[in-house]
Amino acid sequence: MSGQLSLTEKVNAALQQLSREIEANTLQLPSPPDNIITLRKLIQTDANVDVIAAHLRKDPHLSARLVKVANSVLFTGRGHVTDVKSAIVRLGLSKVQNLVTGFAITQQFLRSKTAGIETQLRQSWSKSNQVAGIISVLAREKTRIDADMALLAGQLHNIGETPLLLRINSMTDLGTNPEMKKAVINMVLARLSAKVGAAILKKWHFPPEIVQLPFAESNAASTDTETEINLKNLLLISKELRHCSFTHPLSSLPDSIKQQVIFPLFWADEDMAINNLNDLAPQIHETQVMLSSA
């Protein structure tokens, strides 16, 4: 019993310590990758496509992913492109900026390979890609919301998890006990990741609707009176759908989805939802695979 109490005490102590650091603005938050800052400046100064393409070519991995997106299911029927300049022309500068932002940020976090939390970092990254694949397809097929903005929202909705994971991993009081570290991670991410995520997005000068997305779940009650799909409830339904597999036909939906107060905004009933999602499943799966090709 005392061992369990010790575990609880240490978990609570870690939670209190991190809460104090967040309130005092001493928790280390990541800065935006340099290539994002440069790209924003180029677009704001109306640089031509050749200059922007030259900048993106400096990161072969990033430019290759951009070309892959341009040839993906999201933009089928327009012929095959083989270079980053053609991808920019096809996608447009707004889409390029959103896509590069999402890719660069997740790429930066994947480089944070710290012994002891590799699995959690990979799970966090995988979660963002799964949600992004769903939300972008739903946005395009069921709303007038910009699909690329939705894609970015999916990639960034859990951005607060990584700095918290890195900080937890540096807390020497937790020792090397995996049970202790797992308990701290589960509680801290559930309680603090939204606040940290919003702080990062605000620091990086994202628009208010993006900054508030990490709080979507905690603000779910405010969706009761909403009469049309917006970015927030699109994210909420996509986070629930993340638990569904889109590689096999759906035959039912989890209660957690059907009981969402926003469910009727998307589908009249479960049968309609299943039929619609099965039709969209190939697009969702391909988008998720494309995003996961790190």
N, C-alpha and C positions, 0 to 999 in steps of 0.2 A: 504493500500500500504506500509505504514511504517512497519507494522508487517512483511510483506513478505520480505522487505529489511533487517530487523533485523535478520530474519531467514537466509537469504543469507549471511549476514556479519558474522554471527556466524559459519555457515558451512565453509566458506572460512577461517576463523580464525583457526578453528580446523584442517583443511587440511594443512594450513601453519605450524602450530605447530607440527603436526606429521611428515611433510616433514623435518623440521629442526631436529627433534629427529632421524630420519632415517639417515640423512646426517652426524650427529654428533656421530652416533653409540651409542646413549643413549636409544633408544627404547629397552625395555627388551625383549630379544628373549629367547624362551624356550631351555633348554638343553635336549639332547637325554635321554630318559628313561634309568635308570641303567641297566635294563635287556637286552636292546639292546647292550649296551657297553660290558657287560659281555659275551653275546652270540658271538659277533664279536671276542673277545679275545679267546674264546674257539675254535672257528672255525679256527682262524689264527694259533693257537698252535696245531692243529690237535688232539684236544681232541676226545675221542671215543664217540660213540653214547650214551652209558649209562650215561656219565658225562653230556652231553648236555641235555639228557632227564631229568636228575635229576634237572638241572638248570631250565628247563621250567616248571617242576611240581611245582615249588615254586609259580607260578602264575596259579592257577587252571582255572581261566577264560580264560587266554591266551592259555593254553595247550588244553583246551576243544575246543576252536575255531580251533586250528590246526588239531585236530582229525576230526572235522566237515568238514574242507576243504579236508582232505585226503579221506573222504567218499562222497565228493560232485560230481556233474556232471563233474567237471574238471578231475576227475580220476576214472571214472566209469569202471566197468568190471574187477576190480582187487581184489574183495572180500572186506569184511568189516573189518576195524581196530577199536580197542576199546581202545588203549592206545597211549600215546604220543611217545613212542619209536618206535612203529610200524609205526606211522605217519611219523616220521623223516626218517625211512628207505624207506618208499614208496616215499616220496617227494624229498628226497635228501637235502643236507645241503644248497645249493644255494637257493633253493625254500623256505626252512624253514627260512633262514635269511631274505629274502625279505618279506615273509608273516608275520613273527613275527614283523619286523620293522613297516610295515603298521598297523598291529593290535595294537601294543603297543602305537604308536603315536596317533592314533585316540582314543584309550582308555584313554590316558592321557588327551587329549583335552576335552573329554566328562566329565571328572571330574571337569572341570572348570565351575562349575555351579554358575554363578554370576547373582544375581537378576537384571532383566532388559534386559538381552540379551540372555536368555535361548533359545528363538525361533530362533534367528539368529545363535547361536552356533549349534543347532540341524540341521538347514537348511544347514549350511556349511558342516557338517559331512555327511548329507544325499547326498549332491551334489557329494562329493568325492566318496561315495560308488556307486552311480548310474553310474558315469563316469568309475570307476574302473571295474564294472561288464561288461560294454560294451567294453572297450578297451582290456580287457584280452581275451574275446571271439574272437573279431576281429583279435587280434594278432595271436591267435592260428589257426584260420580258414583261414585267408587270407594273412598271412605274415610268414616270417622266424624269426620275432622278438620274443624273449623269452617272453612267456605269463605271467610269474611271474614278470618279470621286468616291463612289461606293466601294470600289476595289481598294482604294487607299484607306478608306475608313476601316475596312476589314483587316488590313495589314497592320494598322496602328492602334486598334481598339485595346490591345493588351500590352502596349508599349511600356507600361509601368512595371511589368514583371521583371524584366532583365536587370535594371539597376538594383532592385530589391534582392534578387537572387545573388548578385555579385556581393552586395553588402552582407547578406546573411552568411555567405561563404567565408567572409573575412572576420566574423565574430568568434574570437578565440574562446569565449566562455562556453560555446556550444561543443567544443572539443571535436572529436571525430565520430561521435555516436550517430550513425545514420538515422536511427529512429528519432533522435532529438532534432536533427536537422530537418527531417521530413515533416515533423509536427510543426516546427517553426515556419517552414515554407508554406504549408497549407494554410495556417492561420494568418500569416502576414499577407500573403497574396490576396486572400479573400477580403481582408479588412483595409489594406492600404494601397493596393496596386492601382485602383482608380484614381486616387488622389495624386499619386506619383505620376501616372500617365498623363493626367490633365496638366500637371506642372511642366512636364517635358514639352507637350504640344504647345502650351502657351509660350514657353521659352523659345520655341522654334518658329513662333509667329504664324501658326496655323489659324484659320478662321474660327470664330466662336463655336460654330456647329460641329467642327471636328474636335475642338478642345474639350467639349462636354461629352463626347461619345464614351469615354471610359466610365462615366457615371450612368450610362443608359440603363443598366440593370437595377441600380439602386433607385432610379427615378421611374421605374416601370409603372408605378401606380398612377402617374400623371397621364398615362396613355388611355385611361378609361374614357375620356371624353373626346378623343381624337377620332376624326371621321375619314381620314385618308392616310395613305402610307407616306411616312417621312423617313429620313435617314436613320433616326433613332429606333423606330419600331422595325425598320428593315434589318438593322443590326441585331435587335433582340430576337427576331424570328430566325435569323441566320445562325446565331449562336446556339439556339436549340437544335436546329437542323444539322449542326456539325456532328451530332451523335448518330446520324443516319449514314448508312453506306450508300453511295451512288454508283457502285459497281454492280449491284444486283437490284432487280425490281423491288420496289417497296410494296409491301402488302398491308402495312398498318403504320400508324404514327404513334410515337410515345405520348403518354398523357400530358407530359410537360409541354408539348407543343399544342395539343388540342385545347388545353385549358388556358392558354395564353389569351388575355382579354383582347389582344390585337389580331387573333386568328381570323375572325370574320372579315377583317380588312383585306385579307389575302385570298381566302377561299370560303365558299358557302358551307362546305361540310368536308368531312375526312375523305370521302371518295373522290371529290373534286380535287382535293389537295394531292392525293396519291397519284391520280392520273396526270395532273399537271407536273408534279415533281419527277415522275417517271419519264415524261416527255423531255424535261430539261436535264435529266441526269447525265447524258453524255457530255453536254456543254459544261456542267458543273464539274464533272470528274476531270475533263481535259484541262479546264482552267486551274483546278487544284494541282494537277500534275505539273503543269507549266510553271506555276508559282513555286513548287517544291524543288524544281531543278536548280538547286543552288550551285 
